Amino acid sequence: MKRKLAAAIVIAGMMVSVSACGGDDGDDSKNAGPDSFKGQTLTVWTMDGSAPDQWVKDVTAAFEKKTGAKLKFETQKWDGIQQKITTALSESNPPDVLEVGNTQTPAYAVTGGLADLADVKSAVGADWTPSVSQSSVYDGKQYAAPWYFTSRVVIYNKKIWAKAGIKDIPKTRDEFFKDMETIGKKTDAEPLYLPGQNWYFFDGLTIGQGADLVKKDGDKYVSNLGDAKVAKAMEIYKKYQSFSKAPKDKDEATPQQAEVFAKGKTGAFFGMGWEAGTAIAANKAIEKDLGYFPIPGETADKAESVFLGGSNLAVAQGSKKQELAKEFLKIALSDQYEGELAKLNGVIPNKKSLETNLKGNAVAEAIAPGAAVGGTTPLIPEWGAVENTPNPIKAYMTAVLNGKSPADAAKQVEAEINKRLAQEN
């Protein structure tokens, strides 16, 4: 999809209690039979680009046939959505179903604004992929349902790799490093474009090392950036970055890495599927040279862990149509329509068994192996504030790349991270 998933939350202002919306299960909860839904209209908020027209048409038809109710989709823009959802959840007549960013879910759940969906999980979620479903759970309760996900892959220039004499894609991280060395020696291309602050790629590496970016200190969370496992992830990042001429103090959007790659002088970059489209838009001629493969892991049997950006579906606690909303979720998240969404949008579905719907989509097929071993940023309400600009973890990364030890670089920023985790101004 040609858009970025919103990954950072503005926590300030989100902690407004919405429990006053009521704990009522809704006016339709006493009689959940189809006849009781006739004459009702369910409102569903989805984000721009998330719900393709054909999927909306098919789900609507199935929903209206099963329930007798009407379905109203309202498309939202990502810009400003956090505050818009926060406000909506605090009102007496919120949208019934909402698409929420997976990393945003805990912040909405902690306010009391989301309904418990344990019964939806029981009905359709027994085999949800654990790595993609963890973001829909907060404090042990199922406050949302996993919908779709995506992540980074290696997008490479096949022409440059062929010129370097590389015939096979690498299966391990060390093989990838050797290929980068070969491109550097045998061509005039930059082997890899990787700026110093590609924070989400780094987060994937920390997940791969089994690292946690926060830890509990009494009843609060504090930075765990000084952990040896985080340091190992940063050393791997540093090795990757050594093959790049990209600035150490910029992220992948400044300049847009896909546009740099489009010039045809770069061997590869770590990008999202939509970035391939950006490269093609900048230089149509490069389309024939594009290739994709999963980011190689330490061993050939396991891809590198990646940050899983995506969306969950939630039901507003203040909705008066909660039972009807759950009927919608059971249809939308069924194998039939979850599989259809994956096929139409090229996104990773919430079940491993549904990844067959990605066949023929080169980018999606490359993304899929990372889903089972991927993860997210810390799933706590306080985390969004850490990512606010200026992101202290980006400063940590630049410091390491400029020669500081990971331990010293962590000490340089941990006070700021702890301040943000404590919600101090």
C-alpha positions in Angstrom: 0.0 0.0 0.0 1.2 3.4 -0.9 1.2 5.0 2.4 3.0 4.8 5.7 1.5 3.1 8.7 1.3 5.6 11.6 3.5 4.1 14.3 3.9 6.9 16.8 1.1 7.9 19.2 0.8 11.3 20.8 0.0 10.1 24.3 -0.6 13.5 25.7 -4.3 14.0 25.9 -5.1 10.3 25.3 -5.4 9.4 28.9 -8.8 11.1 29.2 -11.1 8.6 30.8 -13.8 7.4 28.5 -15.2 4.9 30.9 -18.1 7.4 31.3 -19.2 6.2 27.9 -20.8 3.3 29.8 -20.2 -0.3 30.3 -23.4 -1.2 28.6 -23.0 -4.1 26.1 -25.4 -2.2 23.8 -29.1 -2.1 23.1 -28.9 -5.2 20.9 -27.2 -7.4 23.5 -30.3 -9.0 24.9 -31.4 -10.6 21.7 -28.6 -11.3 19.2 -30.8 -13.0 16.6 -30.8 -11.7 13.1 -34.3 -10.2 13.3 -33.2 -8.0 16.2 -30.7 -6.2 13.9 -33.2 -5.1 11.2 -33.4 -1.4 10.8 -30.0 -0.8 12.4 -26.9 0.7 10.7 -23.4 -0.2 11.9 -20.7 2.5 11.4 -17.2 1.3 10.7 -14.1 3.6 10.5 -11.3 2.3 8.3 -8.2 4.1 7.2 -7.5 5.4 3.8 -6.1 2.6 1.7 -7.0 -0.2 4.1 -10.3 -1.5 2.8 -10.4 -2.0 -1.0 -13.7 -1.4 -2.8 -14.3 -5.0 -3.8 -13.7 -6.2 -0.2 -16.1 -3.6 1.1 -18.7 -4.6 -1.4 -18.3 -8.3 -0.6 -18.3 -7.9 3.2 -21.2 -5.6 3.1 -23.3 -8.1 1.1 -22.4 -10.9 3.5 -23.1 -8.8 6.6 -26.5 -7.5 5.4 -27.6 -10.9 4.3 -26.7 -12.4 7.7 -27.9 -9.7 10.0 -30.5 -7.7 8.1 -28.7 -4.5 9.2 -27.0 -1.9 7.1 -23.3 -1.3 7.0 -21.7 2.1 6.7 -18.0 2.5 6.0 -16.4 5.8 6.7 -12.8 6.4 5.4 -10.4 8.3 7.7 -7.0 9.9 7.0 -4.0 8.9 9.1 -3.0 12.6 9.7 -4.5 13.5 13.1 -6.3 10.2 13.6 -5.0 9.6 17.1 -6.7 12.6 18.5 -9.8 12.0 16.4 -10.2 8.5 17.7 -9.5 9.6 21.3 -12.3 12.3 21.0 -14.7 9.8 19.3 -14.3 7.2 22.1 -15.0 9.8 24.7 -18.4 10.8 23.2 -21.8 9.2 23.7 -22.2 8.1 20.1 -18.8 6.8 18.8 -18.3 4.8 15.6 -19.1 1.2 16.4 -16.0 -0.4 14.9 -12.7 1.3 14.4 -9.4 0.4 12.7 -6.6 1.3 15.0 -2.9 1.1 14.5 -1.5 -2.0 16.2 1.0 0.0 18.3 -1.7 2.4 19.3 -4.1 -0.2 20.7 -2.7 -0.2 24.3 -3.2 3.6 24.6 -6.8 3.4 23.6 -7.4 0.3 25.7 -6.0 1.8 28.9 -8.6 4.6 28.7 -11.5 2.2 28.9 -12.6 3.1 25.4 -12.5 -0.4 23.8 -14.8 -3.4 24.4 -13.5 -6.8 25.3 -13.5 -9.1 22.3 -12.8 -12.4 23.9 -15.8 -14.0 22.3 -14.7 -12.9 18.8 -11.3 -14.5 19.4 -13.1 -17.7 20.5 -15.2 -17.7 17.3 -12.6 -16.9 14.6 -9.2 -16.3 16.3 -8.0 -19.6 17.7 -5.2 -19.8 15.1 -4.3 -16.1 14.8 -0.5 -15.9 14.3 0.9 -15.1 17.9 3.3 -12.4 16.7 0.6 -10.4 14.9 -2.1 -10.9 17.5 -0.1 -9.8 20.6 -0.8 -6.1 19.9 -4.5 -6.7 20.2 -4.2 -7.8 23.9 -3.6 -5.4 26.7 -3.4 -6.3 30.4 -4.5 -9.8 29.6 -7.7 -8.8 27.8 -8.6 -9.0 24.1 -9.3 -5.3 23.4 -9.0 -5.6 19.6 -8.6 -8.2 16.8 -5.6 -8.4 14.4 -6.5 -7.4 10.9 -3.5 -7.0 8.6 0.2 -6.3 8.7 3.3 -5.5 6.7 7.0 -5.1 7.2 10.3 -4.4 5.5 12.0 -6.5 2.9 15.1 -6.3 0.9 14.3 -4.4 -2.3 17.3 -4.9 -4.7 18.5 -3.9 -8.2 18.9 -7.2 -10.1 20.9 -5.5 -12.8 23.6 -4.4 -10.3 23.7 -7.7 -8.5 24.1 -9.5 -11.9 26.9 -7.1 -12.8 28.6 -8.1 -9.6 28.3 -11.8 -10.6 25.8 -12.6 -7.8 23.5 -15.4 -8.9 21.6 -16.4 -5.8 19.9 -14.3 -3.2 21.5 -14.6 0.3 19.9 -17.0 2.8 21.8 -15.8 5.9 23.0 -12.4 7.2 26.7 -13.3 6.6 25.9 -14.2 3.0 24.2 -10.8 2.6 27.3 -9.1 4.0 29.5 -11.0 1.5 27.2 -9.9 -1.3 27.5 -6.3 -0.2 31.3 -6.6 -0.2 31.2 -8.1 -3.7 29.0 -5.3 -5.1 31.4 -2.7 -3.5 34.4 -4.4 -5.2 33.0 -5.3 -8.6 30.7 -2.4 -9.4 30.6 1.4 -8.9 27.3 1.2 -7.1 26.6 1.9 -3.5 26.0 -1.6 -2.1 23.2 -0.6 0.3 21.3 2.5 1.1 20.8 2.6 4.9 20.7 6.0 6.7 21.7 6.0 10.3 18.3 6.5 11.8 16.1 3.8 10.2 14.5 3.2 13.6 12.0 0.6 12.6 14.6 -1.6 10.9 16.7 -1.4 14.1 13.6 -2.3 16.1 13.4 -5.5 14.0 17.0 -6.3 14.8 16.3 -5.9 18.6 13.4 -8.2 18.3 15.6 -10.8 16.6 18.0 -10.6 19.5 15.3 -11.2 22.0 15.8 -7.7 23.4 13.2 -5.6 25.3 13.5 -1.8 24.9 11.9 -1.2 28.3 11.9 -3.0 31.6 9.9 -2.8 34.8 11.3 -0.8 37.7 8.9 -1.2 40.5 5.5 -0.1 39.2 6.8 1.9 36.2 8.7 1.3 33.0 12.2 2.5 32.3 14.6 2.3 29.4 16.4 -0.9 28.7 18.5 0.6 26.0 21.7 -0.3 27.8 21.0 -4.0 27.7 23.6 -6.2 26.0 21.1 -7.7 23.6 20.1 -4.2 22.4 23.8 -3.4 21.9 24.2 -6.6 19.8 21.4 -5.4 17.6 23.0 -2.0 17.2 26.3 -3.6 16.2 24.5 -5.6 13.5 22.9 -2.4 12.3 26.4 -0.7 12.3 27.7 -3.5 10.1 24.9 -3.0 7.6 25.4 0.7 7.6 29.1 0.3 6.8 28.1 -0.6 3.3 26.2 2.7 2.8 27.1 6.3 2.1 23.8 7.5 3.5 23.9 10.2 6.2 24.2 8.8 9.8 22.0 11.5 11.2 19.0 11.1 9.0 16.1 8.6 8.6 14.8 6.8 5.6 12.4 9.6 4.7 15.0 12.4 4.5 15.7 12.0 1.7 13.1 9.4 0.7 15.2 6.2 0.3 13.1 4.8 -2.5 13.8 7.9 -4.6 17.6 7.5 -3.9 17.3 3.9 -5.0 15.4 4.9 -8.1 18.5 6.6 -9.6 19.8 3.1 -10.3 23.1 3.5 -8.4 22.2 1.5 -5.3 22.3 -2.3 -4.9 19.6 -2.6 -2.3 17.6 -1.0 0.6 15.3 -2.2 3.4 11.8 -1.0 2.4 8.1 -1.4 2.6 6.1 -2.6 -0.4 4.8 0.8 -1.2 8.3 2.1 -1.5 8.8 0.0 -4.6 5.9 2.0 -6.2 7.6 5.2 -5.1 10.8 4.1 -6.9 9.0 3.2 -10.0 7.1 6.5 -10.0 10.5 8.3 -9.8 12.0 6.2 -12.6 9.8 4.0 -14.6 12.8 2.3 -16.2 13.9 0.7 -12.9 10.7 -1.4 -12.7 12.2 -4.3 -14.7 15.2 -4.4 -12.4 13.4 -4.7 -9.1 13.6 -7.8 -7.0 12.6 -8.7 -3.5 13.6 -11.1 -0.8 13.1 -11.5 3.0 15.8 -9.9 5.2 18.1 -12.8 5.9 18.5 -14.0 9.5 21.4 -15.5 11.3 20.6 -18.9 10.0 19.0 -20.0 6.7 16.0 -21.6 8.3 14.7 -18.3 9.9 14.3 -14.9 8.3 15.3 -11.8 10.3 12.8 -10.5 12.7 11.1 -7.3 11.6 8.9 -4.6 13.0 5.3 -5.5 12.1 3.3 -2.4 11.3 -0.4 -2.9 10.8 -3.9 -2.4 12.1 -6.3 -4.0 14.5 -10.1 -3.8 14.5 -11.8 -2.7 17.7 -15.3 -2.1 19.0 -16.0 1.1 20.9 -17.0 0.5 24.5 -19.6 3.3 24.1 -21.2 1.6 21.1 -24.9 0.7 21.6 -24.5 -2.0 18.9 -21.7 -4.1 20.4 -23.3 -7.5 19.5 -23.9 -6.3 15.9 -20.3 -5.0 15.8 -19.1 -8.4 16.8 -21.1 -10.1 14.1 -19.3 -7.8 11.6 -15.9 -8.8 13.0 -16.8 -12.5 12.7 -17.5 -11.9 9.0 -14.7 -9.5 8.2 -12.1 -11.6 10.0 -13.4 -14.9 8.6 -11.0 -16.9 6.5 -12.9 -16.0 3.3 -12.7 -12.2 3.8 -9.4 -12.0 5.6 -7.9 -14.0 2.7 -9.6 -11.7 0.2 -8.1 -8.6 1.9 -4.6 -10.2 1.8 -5.0 -11.0 -1.9 -6.4 -7.6 -2.9 -4.0 -5.4 -0.9 -0.9 -7.6 -0.7 -0.9 -7.4 3.1 0.0 -10.1 5.6 -3.2 -11.8 7.0 -3.7 -12.7 10.6 -3.3 -16.4 10.1 -0.4 -18.3 8.6 -2.8 -20.6 6.7 -4.1 -17.6 4.7 -0.7 -16.6 3.3 -1.5 -18.7 0.2 -3.5 -15.7 -0.9 -0.3 -13.8 -1.4 0.9 -16.2 -4.2 2.0 -14.2 -7.3 2.6 -11.0 -5.3 6.4 -10.8 -5.2 6.6 -8.2 -2.5 4.1 -9.8 -0.3 5.7 -13.2 -0.7 9.0 -11.7 0.5 7.3 -10.1 3.5 5.5 -13.1 4.7 8.4 -15.1 6.2 9.0 -12.2 8.7 5.5 -12.3 10.1 6.0 -15.3 12.3 9.2 -14.0 13.8 8.4 -10.3 13.8 7.1 -8.1 16.6 6.4 -4.5 17.6 7.6 -1.7 19.8 6.8 -2.1 23.5 3.0 -2.6 23.8 2.5 -0.2 26.6 0.4 3.1 26.5 3.5 5.1 27.5 5.6 4.1 24.5 4.2 6.5 22.0 5.8 9.4 23.8 9.2 7.9 23.3 8.9 8.0 19.6 7.8 11.7 19.5 10.2 14.0 17.6 13.0 14.2 18.4 13.2 10.5 19.0 16.0 9.8 21.5 16.6 6.3 20.1 17.5 7.9 16.8 20.1 10.0 18.6 21.4 6.8 20.2 21.8 5.2 16.8 23.7 8.1 15.3 26.0 8.3 18.4 27.0 4.6 18.0 27.5 5.0 14.2 29.8 8.0 15.0 32.0 6.0 17.3 30.4 5.9 20.8 30.0 2.5 22.4 26.4 1.3 22.6 26.7 1.6 26.4 27.9 5.2 26.4 25.3 6.1 23.7 22.5 4.6 25.8 23.6 6.6 28.9 23.4 9.7 26.8 19.7 9.3 26.1 18.2 7.1 28.8 17.2 10.0 31.1 15.1 11.5 28.3 13.5 8.1 27.5 12.6 7.6 31.2 11.2 11.1 31.4 8.9 10.4 28.5 7.9 7.0 29.9 6.9 8.7 33.1 4.8 11.2 31.1 6.8 14.1 32.5 6.7 17.4 30.6 
